[in-house]
Amino acid sequence: GLLLFVYDKPLLALLHPPAWPQTVRVPKDLFFVLYNMFTAIGSVTGRCAAYRMQRLVHPAWFVGLMALGASLIICSSPGHFLSPLGLIFAPLGGFIVLLGDGIVYVMVCRFIDERIPQAYSTAVLSSWLFTADLGSNVGANLIPYLRDWVTA
């Protein structure tokens, strides 16, 4: 949601000096198609990888992965030091964020399946999903404030 306010011109600079001799522009809609494809692939890859892991790993280990992806997106936005290659690094950052997110969701679900008694698993899973939805709603409602901070 927030990138819609960062990349709000009809044509976006894919590459520009000093990374490339001349500015190469792409349509905004094409960039967002690619960005959303990268995030979807990251999420699916994270979920598949987490189910294939032999043992449970605490989800906190993957928060750093999500922070790395978010940092890559922020550092590649216009006006920051990676902006000459921003439209290349932003989808990669989105992939990394959703890779970590997919792993976290699966690890929590696997933990509930493997360690919580069956009689309580529905209540625990419902509580986990409620907490995740609450965080998602808070984040969505913070977009206008974050937009002002990021685009300042």
N, C-alpha and C positions, 0 to 999 in steps of 0.2 A: 503494500500500500504506500509506503513512504517514498519509494523510488519514483512513483508517478509524479511527485512534486519536485523531485531532483532533476529528472530527465523529462522536462516538460516542453521542449521545442519539437517542431515537426521533424527536423533532421538533427541527428546526434553525431558528434565527432567520435568515430570508432578509433581512429589513430590521428595523432597530430604531433607537431614538433614539441620536444626534441626526439621523440621516439620514432617518428616517421617524417620524411622530408616535406610532405604536403598533407593537409587535412583530408582524411577519408571520412565521408559522412554516410550514415545509413538512416532509413526511416525509423522513427520512434517505435512504430508498431512492430516492425521486424525485430528490433532489439528486445522488446518485451516478449515476443513469441519465443525467442532464443533463451532469454532469461528464465521464463516460466518452464521451458523444456528442461533446462539444467536443474532447476529446483525440484521438478517432478522426478527426474532421473536420480537425483541425490537422495530424495526421500525413499524411493523404491529400493535403491541400492543399500541404503542404511538398514531398512527393515529386513531385506533378504539376508544381508551379512549378519545381522544380530541373531536371526533364527538359526544360522549355521554355526555360530560360535558354540564351542563345546561346553563352556561353563558360563555362569552368570558373571557379569562385570558390573560393578556399581555404576549407575547412570552418571554420577558426578564426574567420572573420568571423561565423559564425552561433552561436558559443558565447555571445556577448553576448546574443543573442536568447533563448537558453535561460535564461541567468542572470536576464534581465529577467522572464521568465515565472515562474521559481522565486521571485524576490523578491516578485512580485505575490501569489503563493499564500501565502507566509509572512506578508506584511504584512496580508493579509486574514483570517488565521486568528484565532480567538477570543483576545482580550486585546491585539491589535495595533491600530495606528491606523486601518486600513481595515476593521476587523471589523464596523462597522455596515452595510457593504455586502459583507461577506465572501463570501456565497454567490453573489453576482453576479460578483465579481472572481476568485474561485478558478477557475471554469470558463474564464474568459478567460485566466488565467495558464496553465492546463493546455493550452489551445489554442496559446498562444505557445511553450511548452516543446516540444510535439510538432511544431509547425511547424518550429522550428529543428532538431529531431532528424531529421525527414524530409528536410530539405534537406541536412544533414550526410551522412546515409547515401547519398543519391543522388549527391552530389558526389564522395564517396569511390569509389563504384562506377563513376561516369563516368570518374574519373581512372584507375582501374585499366583500364577498357575502352579508353581512348584513349591512354594513355601507357606502359602496361606491355606488353612483348612477349607475344604469344599463348602462347608456350611456358611463361611464368611466371605467367600471369594466374590460373590455378586455385589455385596455391599462395599467391599474394598475397591473393586474395579469401578463401581459407580462413583465412589468418592474421588478416586484418581482422575477419572474423566471429567467430573465436575470441576475439580481444581484446575485441570488443563484448560477447560472451556472458560473458566473465570479469568485465567491469565491471558487467554486469547482476546477476550472482550476488553480487558483493561488495556492491553496493547493496542487494540484497534481504536479505542477512545483516546489514546495518547498521541495518535498520528498528527493531529493539528498542532500540538505543542512541539512535538519532535520535528515537524516540518519547519516550523519557525526557527528552531535551533540549528538544524542542518543547513537550511538555505540562507542563514544570516551571514 
